[in-house]
Amino acid sequence: MTEYETIRLERRGRVAWVTLDRPEALNALNAQLMRELVGLASELDRDDAVGAIVVTGSERAFAAGADIKEMADKSTAEMREADHFGPWLEFARVRKPVIAVVSGFALGGGFELALMCDIILASETATFGFPEIGLGVIPGIGGTQRIVRAIGYPKAAELVLTGRRIDAAEAERIGIVSRVVTAERLLEEAAALAETIAAQSLPALIAAKAALDAALETPLEAGLAIEAEQFTALFDTADQKEGMAAFREKRKPEFRHR
Ligand code: CAA
């Protein structure tokens, strides 16, 4: 079993809870945290006992960005060489549903990490923003690309170009988060959401995410073809037979995730 220093893993049924754990730096995403989180996410993606992954932080911070102290003195050549941000692509390629559960600061790279997840559930204490412009840089792990796709260019441009922080209510209103709940109820609601998802057929979840991802990557006709193929391929799974048999027999399906 791999030992982690910057994250914690807890398995609850078919849900894997991954907690960012660098309280001294408000969970800033340094190279070690990135390596540990990306490596663990890939492992969980290959683990048949896992149906959904939750990524969360502390009450005070989901993550306050990439680690500024780690990169402050680097040159362009050193940043290229270190490829600090490349591995995040692997995180974004996880095939299973990933839910960001956000309390407190989700800034810069922390916001970008949340945007790499499929669903963001936020506490009313959550704060989102791209402070990079005020540091003389720009978002570097997908922020400019994913925020435009999530909320459209005009609002995305305002957030990236000003660095303005928004609260949970505004994040919900403009479509960044799927739901805002009270701080007291956050973990309970997150567990209910993650368990609901993880109880579904795993092949269907993976197909659904692949089809949703295609909507961001491809023109409509190509996306429709990907959806049709994902849909059709599920007809060779035991879970499709079980799901439809259960409907006819007026009972709940018992998915075996194959
Ligand atoms: N990197 C490194 N350390 C960080 C950090 C970060 N992104 N964010 C917070 N910390 C550290 C602070 O330096 C501080 O450590 P010390 O006590 O050793 O000084 C500790 O965490 C607690 O933070 P504060 O004392 O600043 O706490 P606060 O409540 O006064 O302020 C905050 C909280 C507003 C989030 C403030 O910490 C802050 O502005 N953080 C930086 C946010 C930011 O600019 N993020 C973008 C980073 S760049 C990026 O992410 C690039 C990219 O796209 C890849």
Boltz pocket constraint, residues with backbone or C-beta under 6 A from the ligand:
constraints:
  - pocket:
      binder: B
      contacts: [[A, 23], [A, 24], [A, 25], [A, 26], [A, 28], [A, 29], [A, 64], [A, 65], [A, 66], [A, 67], [A, 68], [A, 69], [A, 70], [A, 85], [A, 105], [A, 107], [A, 108], [A, 109], [A, 110], [A, 112], [A, 131], [A, 132], [A, 135], [A, 138], [A, 139], [A, 140], [A, 141], [A, 143]]
      max_distance: 6.0
